[in-house]
Amino acid sequence: MIRPAKPEDAAAVAPLMILAMGHIAGIFARSENHEDAIPFFDAFFRQDNNQYSYVNTLVFENEAGVVGSVTGYDGKLLRSLRQPILDELHKSDPDFSPNDETEAGEYYLDCVNVHANHQGKGIGKLLINAFCAHARQLGYHRVGLIVDLENPAAKRLYENLGFAAAGEKDFMGHQYYHMVREMN
């Protein structure tokens, strides 16, 4: 079942966010071990005023518990939602300043992942489609995301779900396709 996330889902969702973030989690944790970022994401997930908040997350829950999540928000709100994250990161790196990965006019899918033991069962597709349906219910006509140029399998997955490449973006040291799904 897909449902809105709750703060108490943090222990399950934070490790999923780490999987979705990849090298970005390492940057946030200031560690080569991405799992060092779990407390960071756990804390921000429990709050309601940032881009990684439970407020911006849908979860997939089955008999095993929460095994998948998707997080996203209105692209025009990126900077205000990112500010609490930046405030924390600036404590150790005052010059940290990532460029924007989204923009006004799209509902941005920030991260989606499924626990390794539950991958290959269609849960990710269900979450992405639920996210798009949620965006449409909110009145958005475009969902956007970025996918690493070095991850052609993810690009194909998104293409199969109706997304198309709309350009490229440089974000936190990697090149990404900016992909969009128009919803009319």
C-alpha positions as CSV (number, residue, x, y, z in Angstrom):
1,M,0.0,0.0,0.0
2,I,1.2,3.5,-0.8
3,R,0.5,6.2,1.8
4,P,1.8,9.6,2.9
5,A,4.8,9.2,5.2
6,K,4.7,9.9,8.9
7,P,7.7,11.1,11.1
8,E,7.9,7.7,12.7
9,D,8.8,6.2,9.3
10,A,12.2,7.9,9.5
11,A,14.1,4.7,10.6
12,A,13.0,2.9,7.5
13,V,13.1,5.8,5.0
14,A,16.5,7.4,5.9
15,P,18.4,4.3,4.7
16,L,16.3,4.3,1.5
17,M,17.2,7.9,0.9
18,I,20.9,7.0,1.2
19,L,20.5,4.4,-1.5
20,A,18.8,6.9,-3.8
21,M,21.3,9.7,-3.1
22,G,24.5,7.7,-3.8
23,H,27.6,10.0,-3.9
24,I,25.5,12.9,-2.7
25,A,24.9,11.1,0.6
26,G,28.6,10.9,1.0
27,I,29.0,14.6,0.5
28,F,26.4,15.3,3.1
29,A,28.0,12.9,5.6
30,R,31.5,14.1,4.7
31,S,32.4,10.4,4.5
32,E,33.2,7.8,1.9
33,N,30.7,5.6,3.8
34,H,27.3,6.8,2.7
35,E,25.6,5.1,5.6
36,D,27.2,7.8,7.8
37,A,24.5,10.1,6.4
38,I,21.6,8.1,7.8
39,P,21.4,10.2,11.0
40,F,21.4,13.4,8.9
41,F,18.5,12.2,6.7
42,D,16.7,10.7,9.7
43,A,16.7,14.0,11.5
44,F,15.6,16.1,8.5
45,F,12.9,13.5,7.5
46,R,11.3,13.9,10.9
47,Q,11.0,17.7,10.4
48,D,8.3,19.4,8.3
49,N,10.2,22.3,6.7
50,N,12.8,20.9,4.3
51,Q,13.1,19.0,1.0
52,Y,13.7,15.6,2.7
53,S,10.7,15.9,5.1
54,Y,8.1,13.2,5.6
55,V,5.6,15.9,4.4
56,N,7.1,15.5,0.9
57,T,7.3,11.7,1.0
58,L,5.1,8.8,0.0
59,V,6.0,5.3,1.2
60,F,5.2,1.8,0.1
61,E,4.3,-0.4,3.0
62,N,3.7,-4.2,3.0
63,E,3.9,-7.0,5.5
64,A,7.6,-6.3,5.9
65,G,7.0,-2.7,6.8
66,V,8.1,0.4,4.8
67,V,10.2,-1.0,1.9
68,G,10.0,1.9,-0.6
69,S,9.7,5.7,-0.7
70,V,9.5,8.6,-3.1
71,T,10.2,12.2,-2.0
72,G,9.5,15.4,-4.0
73,Y,8.1,18.9,-4.0
74,D,7.2,21.9,-6.1
75,G,10.4,22.9,-7.9
76,K,9.8,26.6,-7.2
77,L,10.2,25.9,-3.5
78,L,13.6,24.2,-3.8
79,R,15.6,27.1,-2.3
80,S,13.3,27.6,0.7
81,L,13.1,23.8,1.3
82,R,16.8,23.4,0.8
83,Q,17.8,26.2,3.3
84,P,17.6,24.1,6.5
85,I,19.8,21.5,4.8
86,L,22.3,24.2,3.7
87,D,22.3,25.7,7.2
88,E,23.4,22.4,8.6
89,L,26.0,21.7,5.9
90,H,27.4,25.3,6.3
91,K,28.4,24.5,9.8
92,S,31.3,22.3,8.5
93,D,31.6,23.8,5.0
94,P,30.6,27.5,4.8
95,D,31.2,27.6,1.1
96,F,29.0,24.6,0.1
97,S,26.7,25.9,-2.6
98,P,25.0,23.3,-4.9
99,N,23.4,24.5,-8.1
100,D,19.6,24.0,-8.6
101,E,18.5,20.6,-9.9
102,T,14.9,21.7,-10.4
103,E,12.9,24.8,-11.3
104,A,9.6,26.5,-11.1
105,G,6.9,24.8,-13.2
106,E,7.6,21.2,-12.3
107,Y,6.8,19.0,-9.4
108,Y,10.3,17.6,-8.7
109,L,10.9,13.9,-7.9
110,D,14.0,14.2,-5.6
111,C,14.6,10.6,-4.7
112,V,13.0,7.2,-5.0
113,N,14.2,3.9,-3.8
114,V,13.1,0.4,-2.8
115,H,14.8,-1.8,-0.2
116,A,17.2,-4.3,-1.9
117,N,15.2,-7.3,-0.7
118,H,12.1,-5.9,-2.5
119,Q,13.5,-4.7,-5.8
120,G,12.3,-6.2,-9.0
121,K,8.7,-6.4,-7.8
122,G,7.4,-3.2,-9.5
123,I,7.4,-1.2,-6.3
124,G,9.5,1.6,-7.7
125,K,7.2,2.0,-10.7
126,L,4.2,2.0,-8.4
127,L,5.8,4.8,-6.3
128,I,6.8,6.9,-9.3
129,N,3.3,6.6,-10.8
130,A,1.7,7.4,-7.4
131,F,4.0,10.4,-7.2
132,C,2.9,11.6,-10.7
133,A,-0.7,11.1,-9.8
134,H,-0.2,13.1,-6.6
135,A,1.4,15.9,-8.6
136,R,-1.6,15.9,-11.0
137,Q,-4.0,16.0,-8.0
138,L,-2.1,19.1,-6.8
139,G,-2.6,20.7,-10.2
140,Y,0.9,20.2,-11.7
141,H,1.2,19.3,-15.4
142,R,4.9,18.4,-15.3
143,V,7.0,16.1,-13.2
144,G,10.8,16.5,-13.4
145,L,13.8,14.6,-12.1
146,I,17.5,14.1,-12.8
147,V,19.2,10.8,-13.6
148,D,23.0,10.3,-13.7
149,L,24.3,10.0,-17.3
150,E,26.3,7.0,-16.1
151,N,23.0,5.2,-15.2
152,P,21.4,4.2,-18.5
153,A,19.2,1.5,-16.8
154,A,17.5,4.2,-14.7
155,K,17.1,6.4,-17.8
156,R,15.4,3.6,-19.6
157,L,13.1,2.9,-16.6
158,Y,12.0,6.6,-16.5
159,E,11.5,6.6,-20.3
160,N,9.3,3.5,-19.9
161,L,7.2,5.5,-17.4
162,G,6.7,8.4,-19.8
163,F,9.6,10.6,-19.0
164,A,11.8,12.2,-21.7
165,A,15.2,13.8,-21.6
166,A,14.8,17.6,-21.7
167,G,18.5,18.5,-21.4
168,E,21.4,18.0,-19.1
169,K,22.4,19.4,-15.7
170,D,25.6,19.5,-13.7
171,F,24.8,18.8,-10.1
172,M,27.2,18.3,-7.3
173,G,30.0,17.0,-9.4
174,H,28.1,14.8,-11.8
175,Q,26.3,15.2,-15.1
176,Y,22.6,14.3,-15.2
177,Y,19.8,14.1,-17.7
178,H,17.0,16.4,-16.7
179,M,13.9,14.3,-17.5
180,V,10.3,15.4,-17.6
181,R,6.9,13.8,-17.8
182,E,4.2,16.0,-19.2
183,M,0.7,15.2,-17.7
184,N,-2.2,16.7,-19.6
